[in-house]
Amino acid sequence: MPTYDYRCNNCGHEFEILQKMSDDHLKSCPKCSQETLKRLLGTGAGILFKGSGFIKQIIAVTVTLKINRKIQKKLKRNLLTRNQQQQNLNN
C-alpha cells in the first residue's frame, strides 16, 4: 500500500497516510475540517519485486558485474605489462 502526502490549502497542514491505490482521495483536513485537501505529487514508495524470477535476475546481474570487473582487472594488468615491455625495448 503506498503512502500519499496531503496538504490543506486552507491551513497549510501537511501529512502522509497509507492508502490503497483504489481508495478515493481525502477531502477534509483533519486539523481544520475544511474540504480543501490536495494530494501532493511525491516519490511514493519503492517497488517491491516478489517471486523467484526476480531473485534469479538480480543474481545474474551481480555475477555478470563481478565477471566484468575481473575482466577489466586482467585487461589493465595486460596493458600495464605491455607498456612496461615497450619501455624496456625503448631503453
C-alpha positions, 0 to 999 in steps of 0.5 A: 500500500503506498503512502500519499502526502496531503496538504490543506490549502486552507491551513497549510497542514501537511501529512502522509497516510497509507492508502490503497491505490483504489481508495478515493482521495481525502477531502477534509483536513483533519486539523481544520475540517475544511474540504480543501485537501490536495494530494501532493505529487511525491516519490511514493514508495519503492517497488517491491519485486516478489517471486523467484524470477526476480531473485534469479535476475538480480543474481545474474546481474551481480555475477555478470558485474563481478565477471566484468570487473575481473575482466577489466582487472586482467585487461589493465594488468595486460596493458600495464605489462605491455607498456612496461615491455615497450619501455624496456625495448625503448631503453 
